[in-house]
Amino acid sequence: MKKILKTIALSTLSLYITTMLQADEFTQKDLDLWMAEYKSVVKEGRKVFTNPKLGTNTVTCNECHPNASNTHPETYPKFQKQLGKVATMAEMINWCIANPLEGKKMALDDPRMTALIAYITQERKGIKLDPGKH
Ligand code: HEC
């Protein structure tokens, strides 16, 4: 009896796993759609990056980081002196919003934060990950 139950449990489990794997399959149409979504967020990120209304003093990210230069997304997470701890790039972006832009820090899941990260990371695409590096 125990053995039968075990067999049933195992076959249920393998059916479940198979279903999960199937749920992960996607079509070229899905891929195209997701890439288009991603690109629209990158585009939005460029807008946020160059928006003089993001902070309170009309300064934009792009003035100090033209085309996302000197942002080094590939080095995160890393120790940041300004924050006194190992931080993500989003936390460092908030530091720049609060200090050079004299603005209000964003929630880390704010869509504008996601857009900024997408834009910056896209601009540095292809650079080898090197977390922790200075
Ligand atoms: C007045 C100039 C200035 C402006 C404007 C500015 N930053 Fe910065 N940013 C800095 C400085 C200075 C640092 C610190 C560099 C360091 O110590 O790593 C920095 C660091 C960063 C880093 C981390 C770079 C690294 O090498 O680790 C990111 C990412 C970043 N800024 C993004 C932004 C974003 C996004 C904005 C707009 C919201 C912005 N910055 C606006 C000057 C600026």
Backbone and ligand atoms as CSV (ligand in chain L), in Angstrom:
chain,resi,resn,atom,element,x,y,z
A,1,MET,N,N,0.834,-1.214,0.000
A,1,MET,CA,C,0.000,0.000,0.000
A,1,MET,C,C,0.866,1.260,0.000
A,2,LYS,N,N,1.884,1.254,0.910
A,2,LYS,CA,C,2.797,2.393,1.023
A,2,LYS,C,C,3.504,2.648,-0.316
A,3,LYS,N,N,3.892,1.515,-0.934
A,3,LYS,CA,C,4.625,1.596,-2.193
A,3,LYS,C,C,3.741,2.225,-3.292
A,4,ILE,N,N,2.478,1.814,-3.306
A,4,ILE,CA,C,1.541,2.354,-4.301
A,4,ILE,C,C,1.402,3.868,-4.118
A,5,LEU,N,N,1.238,4.265,-2.845
A,5,LEU,CA,C,1.088,5.700,-2.555
A,5,LEU,C,C,2.316,6.476,-3.014
A,6,LYS,N,N,3.479,5.871,-2.764
A,6,LYS,CA,C,4.734,6.518,-3.160
A,6,LYS,C,C,4.787,6.664,-4.693
A,7,THR,N,N,4.380,5.610,-5.386
A,7,THR,CA,C,4.378,5.641,-6.850
A,7,THR,C,C,3.442,6.733,-7.359
A,8,ILE,N,N,2.249,6.790,-6.727
A,8,ILE,CA,C,1.279,7.822,-7.138
A,8,ILE,C,C,1.871,9.222,-6.900
A,9,ALA,N,N,2.467,9.382,-5.725
A,9,ALA,CA,C,3.047,10.686,-5.382
A,9,ALA,C,C,4.135,11.063,-6.385
A,10,LEU,N,N,4.982,10.116,-6.724
A,10,LEU,CA,C,6.068,10.387,-7.662
A,10,LEU,C,C,5.550,10.724,-9.050
A,11,SER,N,N,4.554,9.971,-9.497
A,11,SER,CA,C,4.049,10.259,-10.849
A,11,SER,C,C,3.315,11.595,-10.886
A,12,THR,N,N,2.636,11.940,-9.780
A,12,THR,CA,C,1.975,13.256,-9.718
A,12,THR,C,C,3.032,14.354,-9.796
A,13,LEU,N,N,4.132,14.130,-9.056
A,13,LEU,CA,C,5.208,15.110,-9.036
A,13,LEU,C,C,5.814,15.282,-10.435
A,14,SER,N,N,6.054,14.163,-11.111
A,14,SER,CA,C,6.692,14.287,-12.427
A,14,SER,C,C,5.736,14.938,-13.432
A,15,LEU,N,N,4.441,14.671,-13.266
A,15,LEU,CA,C,3.455,15.325,-14.144
A,15,LEU,C,C,3.463,16.835,-13.903
A,16,TYR,N,N,3.546,17.195,-12.621
A,16,TYR,CA,C,3.573,18.600,-12.224
A,16,TYR,C,C,4.792,19.301,-12.830
A,17,ILE,N,N,5.952,18.638,-12.724
A,17,ILE,CA,C,7.191,19.224,-13.259
A,17,ILE,C,C,7.088,19.381,-14.779
A,18,THR,N,N,6.562,18.343,-15.441
A,18,THR,CA,C,6.401,18.397,-16.893
A,18,THR,C,C,5.520,19.589,-17.281
A,19,THR,N,N,4.427,19.771,-16.536
A,19,THR,CA,C,3.513,20.878,-16.824
A,19,THR,C,C,4.225,22.216,-16.645
A,20,MET,N,N,5.045,22.295,-15.581
A,20,MET,CA,C,5.773,23.546,-15.334
A,20,MET,C,C,6.736,23.833,-16.472
A,21,LEU,N,N,7.428,22.785,-16.921
A,21,LEU,CA,C,8.384,22.971,-18.013
A,21,LEU,C,C,7.652,23.410,-19.275
A,22,GLN,N,N,6.499,22.824,-19.493
A,22,GLN,CA,C,5.728,23.203,-20.677
A,22,GLN,C,C,5.289,24.661,-20.594
A,23,ALA,N,N,4.936,25.084,-19.344
A,23,ALA,CA,C,4.489,26.464,-19.172
A,23,ALA,C,C,5.607,27.446,-19.519
A,24,ASP,N,N,6.852,26.956,-19.461
A,24,ASP,CA,C,7.987,27.823,-19.751
A,24,ASP,C,C,8.269,27.955,-21.246
A,25,GLU,N,N,7.615,27.156,-22.046
A,25,GLU,CA,C,7.868,27.253,-23.485
A,25,GLU,C,C,7.253,28.530,-24.027
A,26,PHE,N,N,7.921,29.141,-24.985
A,26,PHE,CA,C,7.379,30.362,-25.565
A,26,PHE,C,C,7.675,30.411,-27.055
A,27,THR,N,N,6.937,31.248,-27.717
A,27,THR,CA,C,7.035,31.320,-29.172
A,27,THR,C,C,7.876,32.520,-29.586
A,28,GLN,N,N,8.204,32.584,-30.851
A,28,GLN,CA,C,8.924,33.744,-31.376
A,28,GLN,C,C,8.111,35.016,-31.172
A,29,LYS,N,N,6.780,34.857,-31.252
A,29,LYS,CA,C,5.893,36.008,-31.044
A,29,LYS,C,C,6.071,36.552,-29.616
A,30,ASP,N,N,6.150,35.632,-28.640
A,30,ASP,CA,C,6.384,36.045,-27.242
A,30,ASP,C,C,7.705,36.811,-27.149
A,31,LEU,N,N,8.756,36.232,-27.740
A,31,LEU,CA,C,10.089,36.845,-27.656
A,31,LEU,C,C,10.081,38.248,-28.247
A,32,ASP,N,N,9.417,38.392,-29.401
A,32,ASP,CA,C,9.352,39.703,-30.054
A,32,ASP,C,C,8.608,40.706,-29.175
A,33,LEU,N,N,7.522,40.226,-28.567
A,33,LEU,CA,C,6.724,41.090,-27.705
A,33,LEU,C,C,7.527,41.549,-26.493
A,34,TRP,N,N,8.224,40.597,-25.866
A,34,TRP,CA,C,9.000,40.939,-24.661
A,34,TRP,C,C,10.145,41.882,-25.009
A,35,MET,N,N,10.776,41.686,-26.153
A,35,MET,CA,C,11.867,42.586,-26.559
A,35,MET,C,C,11.316,43.986,-26.819
A,36,ALA,N,N,10.147,44.049,-27.432
A,36,ALA,CA,C,9.528,45.356,-27.692
A,36,ALA,C,C,9.193,46.060,-26.369
A,37,GLU,N,N,8.685,45.295,-25.403
A,37,GLU,CA,C,8.386,45.857,-24.075
A,37,GLU,C,C,9.668,46.403,-23.448
A,38,TYR,N,N,10.728,45.576,-23.510
A,38,TYR,CA,C,12.019,45.977,-22.932
A,38,TYR,C,C,12.510,47.274,-23.584
A,39,LYS,N,N,12.454,47.312,-24.920
A,39,LYS,CA,C,12.959,48.499,-25.621
A,39,LYS,C,C,12.161,49.750,-25.267
A,40,SER,N,N,10.870,49.591,-25.042
A,40,SER,CA,C,10.067,50.767,-24.700
A,40,SER,C,C,10.430,51.270,-23.303
A,41,VAL,N,N,10.818,50.345,-22.409
A,41,VAL,CA,C,11.247,50.768,-21.061
A,41,VAL,C,C,12.620,51.461,-21.140
A,42,VAL,N,N,13.510,50.964,-22.010
A,42,VAL,CA,C,14.815,51.618,-22.210
A,42,VAL,C,C,14.589,53.043,-22.712
A,43,LYS,N,N,13.677,53.188,-23.666
A,43,LYS,CA,C,13.367,54.503,-24.240
A,43,LYS,C,C,12.825,55.450,-23.159
A,44,GLU,N,N,11.956,54.905,-22.327
A,44,GLU,CA,C,11.407,55.674,-21.214
A,44,GLU,C,C,12.542,56.092,-20.262
A,45,GLY,N,N,13.487,55.181,-20.059
A,45,GLY,CA,C,14.635,55.459,-19.192
A,45,GLY,C,C,15.450,56.639,-19.692
A,46,ARG,N,N,15.630,56.696,-21.001
A,46,ARG,CA,C,16.361,57.832,-21.592
A,46,ARG,C,C,15.620,59.153,-21.294
A,47,LYS,N,N,14.295,59.094,-21.347
A,47,LYS,CA,C,13.489,60.296,-21.047
A,47,LYS,C,C,13.684,60.731,-19.596
A,48,VAL,N,N,13.653,59.751,-18.675
A,48,VAL,CA,C,13.826,60.074,-17.252
A,48,VAL,C,C,15.237,60.632,-17.028
A,49,PHE,N,N,16.205,60.022,-17.700
A,49,PHE,CA,C,17.620,60.383,-17.557
A,49,PHE,C,C,17.887,61.824,-17.999
A,50,THR,N,N,17.075,62.310,-18.917
A,50,THR,CA,C,17.299,63.655,-19.464
A,50,THR,C,C,16.187,64.631,-19.046
A,51,ASN,N,N,15.402,64.221,-18.036
A,51,ASN,CA,C,14.264,65.055,-17.631
A,51,ASN,C,C,14.671,66.083,-16.569
A,52,PRO,N,N,14.637,67.391,-16.902
A,52,PRO,CA,C,15.046,68.406,-15.918
A,52,PRO,C,C,14.067,68.536,-14.751
A,53,LYS,N,N,12.932,67.858,-14.846
A,53,LYS,CA,C,11.956,67.940,-13.744
A,53,LYS,C,C,12.063,66.772,-12.769
A,54,LEU,N,N,13.041,65.883,-12.998
A,54,LEU,CA,C,13.175,64.724,-12.100
A,54,LEU,C,C,13.553,65.170,-10.689
A,55,GLY,N,N,14.496,66.111,-10.602
A,55,GLY,CA,C,14.871,66.664,-9.300
A,55,GLY,C,C,14.192,68.003,-9.094
A,56,THR,N,N,14.825,68.865,-8.287
A,56,THR,CA,C,14.197,70.171,-8.025
A,56,THR,C,C,15.028,71.317,-8.597
A,57,ASN,N,N,16.229,70.999,-9.148
A,57,ASN,CA,C,17.117,72.087,-9.562
A,57,ASN,C,C,17.416,72.101,-11.071
A,58,THR,N,N,16.595,71.448,-11.850
A,58,THR,CA,C,16.682,71.350,-13.327
A,58,THR,C,C,17.921,70.591,-13.836
A,59,VAL,N,N,18.767,70.098,-12.925
A,59,VAL,CA,C,19.942,69.317,-13.355
A,59,VAL,C,C,19.454,67.941,-13.830
A,60,THR,N,N,20.037,67.446,-14.932
A,60,THR,CA,C,19.667,66.100,-15.398
A,60,THR,C,C,20.832,65.133,-15.190
A,61,CYS,N,N,20.494,63.856,-15.143
A,61,CYS,CA,C,21.511,62.797,-15.023
A,61,CYS,C,C,22.518,62.932,-16.160
A,62,ASN,N,N,21.995,63.253,-17.344
A,62,ASN,CA,C,22.809,63.263,-18.551
A,62,ASN,C,C,23.912,64.324,-18.530
A,63,GLU,N,N,23.744,65.344,-17.706
A,63,GLU,CA,C,24.768,66.393,-17.646
A,63,GLU,C,C,26.075,65.868,-17.075
A,64,CYS,N,N,25.993,65.001,-16.092
A,64,CYS,CA,C,27.213,64.445,-15.495
A,64,CYS,C,C,27.558,63.077,-16.076
A,65,HIS,N,N,26.573,62.415,-16.614
A,65,HIS,CA,C,26.794,61.073,-17.178
A,65,HIS,C,C,26.283,61.040,-18.624
A,66,PRO,N,N,26.933,61.792,-19.552
A,66,PRO,CA,C,26.421,61.802,-20.931
A,66,PRO,C,C,26.315,60.382,-21.504
A,67,ASN,N,N,25.152,60.040,-22.012
A,67,ASN,CA,C,24.883,58.686,-22.542
A,67,ASN,C,C,25.262,57.600,-21.545
A,68,ALA,N,N,24.984,57.870,-20.282
A,68,ALA,CA,C,25.204,56.910,-19.187
A,68,ALA,C,C,26.681,56.621,-18.906
A,69,SER,N,N,27.557,57.526,-19.338
A,69,SER,CA,C,28.983,57.315,-19.048
A,69,SER,C,C,29.228,57.405,-17.540
A,70,ASN,N,N,30.296,56.770,-17.106
A,70,ASN,CA,C,30.670,56.747,-15.683
A,70,ASN,C,C,29.557,56.261,-14.760
A,71,THR,N,N,28.743,55.356,-15.219
A,71,THR,CA,C,27.720,54.780,-14.343
A,71,THR,C,C,28.116,53.375,-13.898
A,72,HIS,N,N,28.923,52.685,-14.690
A,72,HIS,CA,C,29.484,51.372,-14.337
A,72,HIS,C,C,28.487,50.378,-13.744
A,73,PRO,N,N,27.382,50.106,-14.438
A,73,PRO,CA,C,26.404,49.144,-13.898
A,73,PRO,C,C,27.002,47.757,-13.676
A,74,GLU,N,N,28.059,47.447,-14.443
A,74,GLU,CA,C,28.660,46.109,-14.346
A,74,GLU,C,C,29.407,45.888,-13.034
A,75,THR,N,N,29.627,46.970,-12.259
A,75,THR,CA,C,30.408,46.827,-11.021
A,75,THR,C,C,29.520,46.634,-9.782
A,76,TYR,N,N,28.204,46.618,-9.994
A,76,TYR,CA,C,27.270,46.468,-8.848
A,76,TYR,C,C,26.845,45.029,-8.659
A,77,PRO,N,N,26.533,44.656,-7.393
A,77,PRO,CA,C,26.656,45.433,-6.161
A,77,PRO,C,C,28.130,45.650,-5.802
A,78,LYS,N,N,28.361,46.779,-5.114
A,78,LYS,CA,C,29.727,47.056,-4.638
A,78,LYS,C,C,29.669,48.011,-3.455
A,79,PHE,N,N,30.800,48.102,-2.760
A,79,PHE,CA,C,30.875,49.033,-1.635
A,79,PHE,C,C,30.894,50.454,-2.173
A,80,GLN,N,N,30.001,51.285,-1.698
A,80,GLN,CA,C,29.976,52.680,-2.108
A,80,GLN,C,C,30.235,53.566,-0.904
A,81,LYS,N,N,31.292,54.364,-1.012
A,81,LYS,CA,C,31.720,55.225,0.093
A,81,LYS,C,C,30.589,56.159,0.541
A,82,GLN,N,N,29.884,56.751,-0.438
A,82,GLN,CA,C,28.819,57.704,-0.120
A,82,GLN,C,C,27.728,57.072,0.748
A,83,LEU,N,N,27.510,55.755,0.567
A,83,LEU,CA,C,26.440,55.052,1.288
A,83,LEU,C,C,26.984,54.255,2.474
A,84,GLY,N,N,28.288,54.066,2.503
A,84,GLY,CA,C,28.923,53.364,3.618
A,84,GLY,C,C,28.577,51.892,3.703
A,85,LYS,N,N,28.223,51.290,2.545
A,85,LYS,CA,C,27.874,49.865,2.554
A,85,LYS,C,C,27.914,49.312,1.135
A,86,VAL,N,N,27.767,48.005,1.042
A,86,VAL,CA,C,27.623,47.385,-0.270
A,86,VAL,C,C,26.212,47.708,-0.767
A,87,ALA,N,N,26.118,48.296,-1.937
A,87,ALA,CA,C,24.835,48.798,-2.425
A,87,ALA,C,C,24.558,48.316,-3.845
A,88,THR,N,N,23.297,48.392,-4.218
A,88,THR,CA,C,22.910,48.119,-5.610
A,88,THR,C,C,22.993,49.433,-6.391
A,89,MET,N,N,22.942,49.328,-7.708
A,89,MET,CA,C,22.987,50.541,-8.523
A,89,MET,C,C,21.769,51.427,-8.241
A,90,ALA,N,N,20.627,50.817,-7.938
A,90,ALA,CA,C,19.416,51.608,-7.663
A,90,ALA,C,C,19.646,52.523,-6.462
A,91,GLU,N,N,20.327,52.028,-5.445
A,91,GLU,CA,C,20.597,52.853,-4.267
A,91,GLU,C,C,21.521,54.018,-4.625
A,92,MET,N,N,22.450,53.759,-5.524
A,92,MET,CA,C,23.371,54.821,-5.951
A,92,MET,C,C,22.627,55.842,-6.829
A,93,ILE,N,N,21.706,55.367,-7.644
A,93,ILE,CA,C,20.880,56.284,-8.438
A,93,ILE,C,C,20.109,57.200,-7.487
A,94,ASN,N,N,19.568,56.626,-6.416
A,94,ASN,CA,C,18.837,57.435,-5.438
A,94,ASN,C,C,19.756,58.458,-4.769
A,95,TRP,N,N,21.003,58.081,-4.575
A,95,TRP,CA,C,21.960,59.041,-3.998
A,95,TRP,C,C,22.097,60.241,-4.940
A,96,CYS,N,N,22.206,59.964,-6.247
A,96,CYS,CA,C,22.329,61.054,-7.219
A,96,CYS,C,C,21.037,61.863,-7.319
A,97,ILE,N,N,19.900,61.230,-7.160
A,97,ILE,CA,C,18.635,61.977,-7.185
A,97,ILE,C,C,18.573,62.915,-5.975
A,98,ALA,N,N,18.957,62.398,-4.813
A,98,ALA,CA,C,18.854,63.193,-3.581
A,98,ALA,C,C,19.911,64.290,-3.500
A,99,ASN,N,N,21.114,64.033,-4.078
A,99,ASN,CA,C,22.210,65.006,-3.936
A,99,ASN,C,C,22.371,65.914,-5.156
A,100,PRO,N,N,23.020,65.458,-6.243
A,100,PRO,CA,C,23.149,66.402,-7.371
A,100,PRO,C,C,21.812,66.957,-7.883
A,101,LEU,N,N,20.744,66.161,-7.860
A,101,LEU,CA,C,19.459,66.643,-8.396
A,101,LEU,C,C,18.564,67.283,-7.327
A,102,GLU,N,N,18.982,67.175,-6.079
A,102,GLU,CA,C,18.206,67.705,-4.948
A,102,GLU,C,C,16.736,67.293,-5.023
A,103,GLY,N,N,16.546,66.031,-5.342
A,103,GLY,CA,C,15.180,65.512,-5.481
A,103,GLY,C,C,14.820,64.526,-4.388
A,104,LYS,N,N,13.646,63.923,-4.578
A,104,LYS,CA,C,13.148,62.968,-3.593
A,104,LYS,C,C,13.510,61.557,-4.046
A,105,LYS,N,N,14.082,60.770,-3.127
A,105,LYS,CA,C,14.442,59.394,-3.472
A,105,LYS,C,C,13.223,58.621,-3.952
A,106,MET,N,N,13.460,57.680,-4.875
A,106,MET,CA,C,12.355,56.864,-5.414
A,106,MET,C,C,12.270,55.536,-4.679
A,107,ALA,N,N,11.077,54.959,-4.676
A,107,ALA,CA,C,10.947,53.563,-4.223
A,107,ALA,C,C,11.787,52.724,-5.192
A,108,LEU,N,N,12.416,51.675,-4.671
A,108,LEU,CA,C,13.304,50.886,-5.523
A,108,LEU,C,C,12.548,50.186,-6.650
A,109,ASP,N,N,11.241,50.007,-6.487
A,109,ASP,CA,C,10.454,49.384,-7.570
A,109,ASP,C,C,9.625,50.420,-8.344
A,110,ASP,N,N,9.974,51.685,-8.189
A,110,ASP,CA,C,9.312,52.730,-8.985
A,110,ASP,C,C,9.584,52.448,-10.472
A,111,PRO,N,N,8.563,52.504,-11.329
A,111,PRO,CA,C,8.794,52.246,-12.757
A,111,PRO,C,C,9.857,53.159,-13.374
A,112,ARG,N,N,10.019,54.364,-12.838
A,112,ARG,CA,C,11.065,55.263,-13.349
A,112,ARG,C,C,12.459,54.736,-12.978
A,113,MET,N,N,12.546,54.104,-11.794
A,113,MET,CA,C,13.823,53.504,-11.388
A,113,MET,C,C,14.156,52.336,-12.322
A,114,THR,N,N,13.161,51.496,-12.584
A,114,THR,CA,C,13.365,50.369,-13.508
A,114,THR,C,C,13.808,50.894,-14.866
A,115,ALA,N,N,13.168,51.974,-15.319
A,115,ALA,CA,C,13.494,52.543,-16.630
A,115,ALA,C,C,14.919,53.089,-16.648
A,116,LEU,N,N,15.321,53.778,-15.580
A,116,LEU,CA,C,16.694,54.306,-15.509
A,116,LEU,C,C,17.710,53.165,-15.565
A,117,ILE,N,N,17.437,52.106,-14.808
A,117,ILE,CA,C,18.358,50.960,-14.783
A,117,ILE,C,C,18.415,50.302,-16.169
A,118,ALA,N,N,17.264,50.178,-16.809
A,118,ALA,CA,C,17.222,49.563,-18.146
A,118,ALA,C,C,18.043,50.397,-19.133
A,119,TYR,N,N,17.843,51.708,-19.104
A,119,TYR,CA,C,18.574,52.589,-20.026
A,119,TYR,C,C,20.087,52.517,-19.785
A,120,ILE,N,N,20.488,52.669,-18.525
A,120,ILE,CA,C,21.921,52.660,-18.188
A,120,ILE,C,C,22.546,51.318,-18.579
A,121,THR,N,N,21.873,50.228,-18.236
A,121,THR,CA,C,22.440,48.899,-18.501
A,121,THR,C,C,22.517,48.631,-20.003
A,122,GLN,N,N,21.497,49.075,-20.735
A,122,GLN,CA,C,21.504,48.908,-22.192
A,122,GLN,C,C,22.684,49.671,-22.816
A,123,GLU,N,N,22.940,50.877,-22.315
A,123,GLU,CA,C,24.047,51.685,-22.842
A,123,GLU,C,C,25.397,51.012,-22.603
A,124,ARG,N,N,25.502,50.232,-21.550
A,124,ARG,CA,C,26.778,49.569,-21.208
A,124,ARG,C,C,26.767,48.101,-21.608
A,125,LYS,N,N,25.846,47.732,-22.469
A,125,LYS,CA,C,25.683,46.334,-22.878
A,125,LYS,C,C,26.989,45.741,-23.418
A,126,GLY,N,N,27.266,44.500,-23.037
A,126,GLY,CA,C,28.433,43.808,-23.565
A,126,GLY,C,C,29.643,43.882,-22.655
A,127,ILE,N,N,29.599,44.812,-21.694
A,127,ILE,CA,C,30.729,44.925,-20.764
A,127,ILE,C,C,30.642,43.772,-19.759
A,128,LYS,N,N,31.767,43.155,-19.501
A,128,LYS,CA,C,31.812,41.981,-18.629
A,128,LYS,C,C,31.415,42.350,-17.203
A,129,LEU,N,N,30.569,41.522,-16.591
A,129,LEU,CA,C,30.194,41.739,-15.195
A,129,LEU,C,C,31.444,41.703,-14.323
A,130,ASP,N,N,31.538,42.655,-13.413
A,130,ASP,CA,C,32.706,42.712,-12.545
A,130,ASP,C,C,32.290,43.271,-11.182
A,131,PRO,N,N,31.339,42.586,-10.503
A,131,PRO,CA,C,30.792,43.125,-9.258
A,131,PRO,C,C,31.871,43.397,-8.215
A,132,GLY,N,N,31.660,44.481,-7.474
A,132,GLY,CA,C,32.586,44.825,-6.412
A,132,GLY,C,C,33.752,45.699,-6.839
A,133,LYS,N,N,33.934,45.831,-8.157
A,133,LYS,CA,C,35.119,46.533,-8.687
A,133,LYS,C,C,35.062,48.051,-8.521
A,134,HIS,N,N,36.221,48.656,-8.267
A,134,HIS,CA,C,36.338,50.121,-8.276
A,134,HIS,C,C,37.345,50.570,-9.299
L,1,HEC,C1,C,26.295,66.857,-10.711
L,1,HEC,C2,C,26.724,65.629,-11.326
L,1,HEC,C3,C,25.846,64.381,-11.227
L,1,HEC,C4,C,24.549,64.247,-11.644
L,1,HEC,C5,C,23.643,65.313,-12.193
L,1,HEC,C6,C,24.217,62.846,-11.465
L,1,HEC,N1,N,25.271,62.169,-10.994
L,1,HEC,FE1,FE,25.420,60.180,-10.795
L,1,HEC,N2,N,27.229,60.404,-9.961
L,1,HEC,C7,C,27.877,61.602,-9.748
L,1,HEC,C8,C,29.011,61.392,-8.862
L,1,HEC,C9,C,29.979,62.450,-8.361
L,1,HEC,C10,C,29.028,60.013,-8.572
L,1,HEC,C11,C,29.961,59.254,-7.648
L,1,HEC,C12,C,31.036,58.586,-8.357
L,1,HEC,C13,C,31.596,57.505,-7.472
L,1,HEC,O1,O,32.089,57.822,-6.397
L,1,HEC,O2,O,31.475,56.331,-7.828
L,1,HEC,C14,C,27.910,59.431,-9.311
L,1,HEC,C15,C,27.631,58.086,-9.353
L,1,HEC,C16,C,26.619,57.516,-10.080
L,1,HEC,C17,C,26.453,56.109,-10.303
L,1,HEC,C18,C,27.421,55.037,-9.827
L,1,HEC,C19,C,28.689,55.115,-10.655
L,1,HEC,C20,C,29.758,54.133,-10.256
L,1,HEC,O3,O,30.836,54.171,-10.857
L,1,HEC,O4,O,29.534,53.319,-9.363
L,1,HEC,C21,C,25.330,55.940,-11.033
L,1,HEC,C22,C,24.736,54.632,-11.512
L,1,HEC,C23,C,24.768,57.248,-11.262
L,1,HEC,N3,N,25.600,58.187,-10.691
L,1,HEC,C24,C,23.599,57.515,-11.925
L,1,HEC,C25,C,23.029,58.764,-11.963
L,1,HEC,C26,C,21.680,59.018,-12.368
L,1,HEC,C27,C,20.689,57.977,-12.828
L,1,HEC,C28,C,21.491,60.360,-12.269
L,1,HEC,C29,C,20.216,61.106,-12.460
L,1,HEC,C30,C,19.143,60.751,-11.544
L,1,HEC,C31,C,22.740,60.939,-11.855
L,1,HEC,N4,N,23.642,59.941,-11.642
L,1,HEC,C32,C,22.977,62.289,-11.746
L,1,HEC,C33,C,27.525,62.798,-10.298
L,1,HEC,C34,C,26.289,63.075,-10.816
